[in-house]
Amino acid sequence: MARKKKILYPVLFMILLTAVFTFVLAFINASSIDLIREQEELRIQRSILYVFDVAHEDSDESVSSTFNQFITTETEDSKTYYVYKTDGEIKGYAFEFSGKGLWGTITGNIALAPKFDKILGVDFISHSETPGLGGRIDEDWFKEQFRDMDVNTPSPVIFKPAEGGNVDAVTGATLTSNSVRDMINSFIEKIDQEVMVNE
């Protein structure tokens, strides 16, 4: 009997301890869910302003007010996209796009000119690529290469030094670079097909 108690007490203690920590974590999650949602919304707003190259201050208030001033969020067929307007004139559209990277899904935003003939900007909002290698797709030098890129070609993104190359790949991250290239080219092709169908 004494032996059963020796075994039972640690088990009960661990169950109680687990229950307490589970409750604490659930409470913290529930109390911070609005803040998490707000920060996620700000992160998307920053990304959309970046791909449209809309100037703003770095504060959360500036991001939110600038976004609300220039960007309209639209939904069609359960898909969300963003419209950039100044003085009532549409300057571009932004869409979320994603594809398979080396270690998982890469998700980003891409902005296109009103006639869908030019990339205005690209940003990556989620990925699990290797820091210091594939993770360098987050760096401005890489993303800025896509600004004002003509997409009226069979393959808009071509890595240098290939003929017609217009983008430098990330050194040491061939698979991630190829994934980004394929994601963007596939997205442009899909958009072109949808535009042709709707015309």
C-alpha positions, 0 to 999 in steps of 0.5 A: 500500500505504501508503495502505491502511495509513493507512485500515486502522489507524484502522478497526481502532483504532475497532473495538477501541475500540468492542469495549472500551467495549461490553465495559465497558458489558456488564460494568457492566450485568451487575454492577448488574442485581441492584441495578437489579431491587431499585430497580425493586421498591422503586419499585413498592412505594413506588407501591403504598403511596402509592395505598393511603395507607399511612404509612411512613418514606422509607428503603428498609428501611421501604418494604420492611418496610411493604409486606411487612407490609400488602400481598400480591401476587397473580397471576390470568390472568398479571396481577399485582395487590396486596391491602391488608389490616389485621387480616385485613380487605381494605382495597383492591386495586391494579392497574397501568393504562396508556394513550397519552399525548402522547409515549408510554405512561403507566403507573401504579397505581390502588387501589380500595376492596374493593367497587370503588366508590371510588378510593383513590389514583392514582400514575404510575410511567412516562411521557415527558410534557413536563417542567413541563407534562404531566409535572406529573401526577407532582405530589401536588396532581394525584394527590391529587385522586383520593383517595376518588373515587366511581366509581359514575357513567358517567364518574368523572373529569370536569374542572372547570369542566364540570358534575359536574367533580371534577378540575382538569386540568394547565394547558397540558397538555390532551392529557396531562390528557385521556389520564389522564382517559380511562385512568382512566375506561376502567379503571374501566369495564373493572373494573366489567364484570369484576366483573359477570361474576364475580358 
